[in-house]
Amino acid sequence: MSENAEAVAVAVLGLGEMGAALATTLLDAGHPVTVWNRSQDKAQPLIDKGARAAATPEAAVGAAEVVIVNVKGGAVATELLGAAASALRGRTVVDLTDGSSEQSRATGQLVTEYGADYLHGQIMTIAPAIGSPDAVVFYGGRRPVFDRNEALLEVLGGRPTHVSDDPGVAVLYGMAVHDIMWGLLNGFLHAAALLGDAGIRIDDFQQRAQPSLAALTSLFPMLANEIDRAEFAVPYGALEHHLPSLDDLIAESKARGIDAALPTYTRTLVAEALAAGHGHDSYARLVERFSRG
């Protein structure tokens, strides 16, 4: 810890893979840490590093200024914070538990009623990267609460990012990144199966195709702008030009015995848009297909 940094007493509730990483990082940074977990044996490695173990969530909260919660599911987080309600007043809860946006708002409301401040954080990294300069965590909650705790949050990841006063927005940011991630990964794996069946090394492909692959994410600002403005007409790269390539990909996949469900679904989206008269619009027009009730 630097000479100008202030040691903050922190309680960490939940010592799974991520919770243990959070507690370890805080200890390494010189913060007093009290830990609690349903399975007490998970606390021992942290006790060996200097953490204090609490017998109950209430005892852990009572020993801290900031309470970090990282458990399995928003309902469990709410349960634990409810069990510690009498000790929460005047403290800050940083809820790093996965769940729905509605659940995070509900938990935040309860914590506020208990007299504590609330931030919800969505961790966008794996446990070993906690504390690294590149680790990103999205935070939702009142901006003054974030600002007051930003130095501590920087210990957990070098890029704490406040996205909204609404804690649910942080959850939606995290879900959106994962949503995009799964789409990209599934597309890559489908392509890898296709290339592999043809005897092509995937590593050779990704190296030679790197400029084209990198260009994909460079499209996001343009797509975002079109969606926000709801203006989709484009002079080039229109939807009508996607259909022949999709037909080729589906035919090649089927001929090689490769599962064609993913490109077939995409073809359905494009064909529906063409049938609705959007053939001269950009790919961003398909957002309306996902927005339908």
C-alpha positions as CSV (number, residue, x, y, z in Angstrom):
1,M,0.0,0.0,0.0
2,S,1.3,3.4,-0.9
3,E,2.1,6.0,1.8
4,N,-1.0,8.1,0.7
5,A,-3.4,5.2,0.6
6,E,-5.7,4.7,3.5
7,A,-6.2,1.2,5.0
8,V,-9.9,0.4,5.0
9,A,-11.4,-2.4,7.1
10,V,-13.2,-4.8,4.7
11,A,-15.5,-7.8,5.3
12,V,-15.7,-10.4,2.5
13,L,-18.7,-12.6,2.6
14,G,-18.3,-15.7,0.4
15,L,-15.0,-17.4,-0.2
16,G,-15.5,-19.3,-3.4
17,E,-12.9,-18.9,-6.2
18,M,-13.7,-15.3,-6.8
19,G,-14.3,-14.3,-3.2
20,A,-11.0,-15.8,-2.1
21,A,-9.3,-13.9,-4.8
22,L,-10.9,-10.6,-3.7
23,A,-9.9,-11.2,-0.1
24,T,-6.4,-12.2,-1.0
25,T,-5.9,-9.1,-3.2
26,L,-7.2,-6.8,-0.3
27,L,-4.8,-8.5,2.2
28,D,-1.9,-8.1,-0.2
29,A,-2.7,-4.4,-0.5
30,G,-2.6,-4.0,3.3
31,H,-6.2,-3.7,4.1
32,P,-7.5,-5.4,7.3
33,V,-9.9,-8.2,6.1
34,T,-12.5,-10.2,8.0
35,V,-13.9,-13.2,6.2
36,W,-17.0,-15.3,6.5
37,N,-18.0,-18.4,4.6
38,R,-20.6,-21.2,5.2
39,S,-17.8,-23.7,4.9
40,Q,-15.3,-22.5,7.5
41,D,-12.4,-24.5,6.1
42,K,-12.2,-22.2,3.1
43,A,-11.2,-19.4,5.4
44,Q,-8.0,-21.1,6.6
45,P,-5.7,-20.1,3.7
46,L,-6.8,-16.5,4.2
47,I,-6.3,-16.7,8.0
48,D,-2.8,-17.8,7.3
49,K,-2.3,-14.6,5.3
50,G,-3.5,-12.4,8.1
51,A,-7.3,-12.3,7.7
52,R,-9.7,-12.6,10.7
53,A,-12.5,-15.2,10.5
54,A,-16.0,-14.3,11.7
55,A,-18.4,-16.8,13.0
56,T,-21.4,-15.1,11.5
57,P,-22.1,-12.6,8.7
58,E,-23.2,-10.1,11.3
59,A,-19.9,-10.4,13.1
60,A,-18.0,-9.9,9.9
61,V,-20.0,-6.8,9.0
62,G,-19.5,-5.4,12.4
63,A,-15.7,-5.5,12.0
64,A,-15.7,-3.6,8.7
65,E,-16.3,-0.3,7.0
66,V,-16.9,-1.8,3.6
67,V,-18.7,-5.1,3.1
68,I,-18.0,-7.1,-0.1
69,V,-20.4,-9.9,-1.0
70,N,-19.6,-12.5,-3.5
71,V,-21.9,-15.6,-3.2
72,K,-23.9,-17.8,-5.5
73,G,-27.0,-15.8,-6.6
74,G,-28.7,-12.6,-5.6
75,A,-31.1,-14.4,-3.3
76,V,-28.3,-15.7,-1.2
77,A,-26.7,-12.3,-1.0
78,T,-30.0,-10.8,0.2
79,E,-30.3,-13.5,2.8
80,L,-26.8,-12.9,4.2
81,L,-27.2,-9.2,4.3
82,G,-30.6,-9.6,6.0
83,A,-28.9,-11.8,8.6
84,A,-26.4,-9.0,9.2
85,A,-29.0,-6.1,9.0
86,S,-28.4,-4.9,12.6
87,A,-24.7,-4.3,11.9
88,L,-25.0,-2.7,8.4
89,R,-25.9,0.9,9.4
90,G,-23.3,3.4,8.3
91,R,-21.4,0.9,6.1
92,T,-21.0,0.5,2.4
93,V,-22.0,-2.8,0.8
94,V,-20.3,-3.7,-2.5
95,D,-22.3,-6.5,-3.9
96,L,-20.3,-8.5,-6.5
97,T,-22.8,-11.3,-6.8
98,D,-24.2,-12.4,-10.2
99,G,-28.0,-12.2,-10.7
100,S,-30.6,-10.2,-12.5
101,S,-30.9,-6.5,-12.7
102,E,-34.2,-6.6,-10.8
103,Q,-32.5,-8.6,-8.0
104,S,-29.7,-6.1,-7.7
105,R,-32.1,-3.2,-7.4
106,A,-34.1,-5.1,-4.7
107,T,-31.0,-5.9,-2.7
108,G,-29.9,-2.3,-3.0
109,Q,-33.3,-1.1,-1.7
110,L,-33.1,-3.4,1.3
111,V,-29.5,-2.4,2.1
112,T,-30.6,1.3,2.0
113,E,-33.4,0.5,4.4
114,Y,-30.9,-1.1,6.7
115,G,-29.0,2.3,6.7
116,A,-26.1,1.4,4.5
117,D,-24.8,2.6,1.1
118,Y,-24.9,0.2,-1.8
119,L,-23.0,-0.5,-5.0
120,H,-23.4,-3.4,-7.3
121,G,-20.4,-4.5,-9.2
122,Q,-20.2,-6.8,-12.2
123,I,-16.8,-8.4,-12.5
124,M,-15.5,-8.8,-16.1
125,T,-12.5,-11.0,-15.4
126,I,-11.5,-14.4,-14.1
127,A,-10.4,-14.8,-10.5
128,P,-6.6,-14.9,-11.2
129,A,-6.8,-11.5,-12.8
130,I,-8.4,-9.7,-9.8
131,G,-6.2,-6.8,-8.8
132,S,-4.5,-6.5,-12.2
133,P,-4.4,-3.2,-14.0
134,D,-6.5,-4.5,-16.9
135,A,-9.3,-6.0,-14.7
136,V,-12.6,-4.3,-15.4
137,V,-15.6,-4.1,-13.0
138,F,-18.7,-2.2,-13.9
139,Y,-20.4,-0.5,-10.9
140,G,-23.9,0.8,-10.4
141,G,-25.1,2.8,-7.5
142,R,-25.0,6.4,-6.3
143,R,-22.0,8.2,-7.8
144,P,-20.9,9.8,-4.5
145,V,-20.7,6.3,-2.9
146,F,-18.6,5.2,-5.8
147,D,-16.3,8.2,-5.6
148,R,-15.8,7.8,-1.9
149,N,-14.8,4.2,-2.4
150,E,-13.0,4.4,-5.7
151,A,-9.5,4.0,-4.2
152,L,-10.5,0.7,-2.6
153,L,-12.2,-0.5,-5.7
154,E,-9.1,0.2,-7.7
155,V,-7.3,-2.4,-5.6
156,L,-9.7,-5.1,-6.9
157,G,-9.2,-4.0,-10.5
158,G,-7.4,-1.2,-12.1
159,R,-10.4,-0.1,-14.1
160,P,-13.5,0.4,-11.9
161,T,-16.1,1.9,-14.1
162,H,-19.2,3.7,-12.8
163,V,-22.0,3.2,-15.3
164,S,-25.2,4.5,-13.6
165,D,-26.8,5.5,-10.4
166,D,-29.1,2.5,-11.0
167,P,-27.3,-0.7,-9.8
168,G,-29.2,-2.8,-12.3
169,V,-27.4,-1.1,-15.2
170,A,-24.1,-2.6,-14.1
171,V,-25.7,-6.1,-14.2
172,L,-27.0,-5.4,-17.8
173,Y,-23.5,-4.2,-18.9
174,G,-22.0,-7.4,-17.7
175,M,-24.8,-9.5,-19.3
176,A,-24.3,-7.6,-22.6
177,V,-20.5,-8.3,-22.7
178,H,-21.2,-12.0,-22.0
179,D,-23.9,-12.1,-24.6
180,I,-21.5,-10.8,-27.3
181,M,-18.7,-13.0,-26.0
182,W,-20.8,-16.2,-26.5
183,G,-21.9,-15.2,-29.9
184,L,-18.3,-14.5,-31.0
185,L,-17.0,-17.7,-29.4
186,N,-19.7,-19.9,-30.9
187,G,-19.1,-18.4,-34.3
188,F,-15.3,-19.0,-34.0
189,L,-15.9,-22.6,-32.8
190,H,-18.3,-23.4,-35.7
191,A,-15.7,-22.0,-38.1
192,A,-13.0,-24.0,-36.4
193,A,-15.0,-27.2,-36.9
194,L,-15.5,-26.4,-40.5
195,L,-11.9,-25.7,-41.1
196,G,-10.7,-28.7,-39.1
197,D,-12.9,-31.0,-41.2
198,A,-11.0,-29.7,-44.2
199,G,-7.7,-30.4,-42.6
200,I,-6.8,-26.8,-42.1
201,R,-4.9,-25.8,-38.9
202,I,-7.0,-23.3,-36.9
203,D,-3.9,-21.5,-35.7
204,D,-2.8,-20.8,-39.2
205,F,-6.2,-19.5,-40.1
206,Q,-6.5,-17.2,-37.1
207,Q,-3.0,-15.7,-37.8
208,R,-3.7,-15.1,-41.5
209,A,-7.2,-13.8,-40.9
210,Q,-6.3,-11.6,-37.9
211,P,-6.9,-8.3,-39.7
212,S,-10.4,-9.4,-40.8
213,L,-11.2,-10.8,-37.3
214,A,-10.0,-7.6,-35.6
215,A,-12.2,-5.5,-37.9
216,L,-15.3,-7.2,-36.6
217,T,-15.3,-5.4,-33.2
218,S,-14.4,-2.1,-35.0
219,L,-18.0,-2.3,-36.4
220,F,-19.6,-2.0,-33.0
221,P,-19.5,1.9,-32.8
222,M,-21.2,2.1,-36.2
223,L,-23.8,-0.4,-35.3
224,A,-24.4,1.3,-31.9
225,N,-24.9,4.6,-33.6
226,E,-27.4,3.2,-36.1
227,I,-29.4,1.4,-33.4
228,D,-29.5,4.5,-31.1
229,R,-30.7,6.7,-34.0
230,A,-33.0,3.9,-35.5
231,E,-31.6,4.8,-38.9
232,F,-30.5,1.7,-40.8
233,A,-30.4,2.5,-44.6
234,V,-26.9,2.1,-46.0
235,P,-25.3,2.5,-49.4
236,Y,-23.2,-0.6,-49.1
237,G,-23.0,-3.8,-47.1
238,A,-26.8,-4.1,-47.0
239,L,-28.6,-7.2,-45.6
240,E,-29.5,-8.5,-49.1
241,H,-25.9,-9.2,-49.7
242,H,-25.6,-11.6,-46.6
243,L,-28.0,-14.2,-47.8
244,P,-25.9,-15.8,-50.6
245,S,-22.9,-16.2,-48.3
246,L,-25.1,-17.7,-45.6
247,D,-26.5,-20.2,-48.1
248,D,-23.0,-21.2,-49.1
249,L,-21.9,-21.6,-45.4
250,I,-25.0,-23.7,-44.6
251,A,-24.5,-25.9,-47.6
252,E,-20.8,-26.4,-46.9
253,S,-21.5,-27.2,-43.2
254,K,-24.1,-29.8,-44.1
255,A,-21.9,-31.4,-46.8
256,R,-19.2,-31.9,-44.2
257,G,-21.5,-33.1,-41.4
258,I,-21.0,-29.9,-39.4
259,D,-23.9,-28.7,-37.2
260,A,-25.6,-26.0,-39.3
261,A,-28.0,-24.7,-36.6
262,L,-26.0,-21.5,-35.9
263,P,-25.8,-20.2,-39.5
264,T,-29.3,-21.4,-40.2
265,Y,-30.6,-19.3,-37.4
266,T,-28.8,-16.3,-38.8
267,R,-30.2,-17.0,-42.2
268,T,-33.7,-17.0,-40.8
269,L,-33.1,-13.6,-39.2
270,V,-31.8,-12.1,-42.5
271,A,-34.6,-13.7,-44.6
272,E,-37.3,-12.3,-42.3
273,A,-35.8,-8.9,-42.6
274,L,-35.7,-9.1,-46.4
275,A,-39.3,-10.3,-46.5
276,A,-40.2,-7.3,-44.4
277,G,-38.6,-5.0,-47.0
278,H,-35.4,-4.2,-45.2
279,G,-33.0,-5.6,-47.8
280,H,-31.2,-2.2,-48.3
281,D,-30.7,-1.7,-44.6
282,S,-27.6,-2.5,-42.5
283,Y,-27.2,-5.6,-40.3
284,A,-28.1,-3.5,-37.3
285,R,-31.8,-3.6,-38.5
286,L,-31.9,-7.2,-37.1
287,V,-32.0,-5.7,-33.6
288,E,-35.7,-5.3,-34.1
289,R,-36.0,-9.1,-34.4
290,F,-34.5,-9.6,-30.9
291,S,-36.7,-6.8,-29.5
292,R,-40.0,-8.3,-30.5
293,G,-42.3,-9.5,-27.8
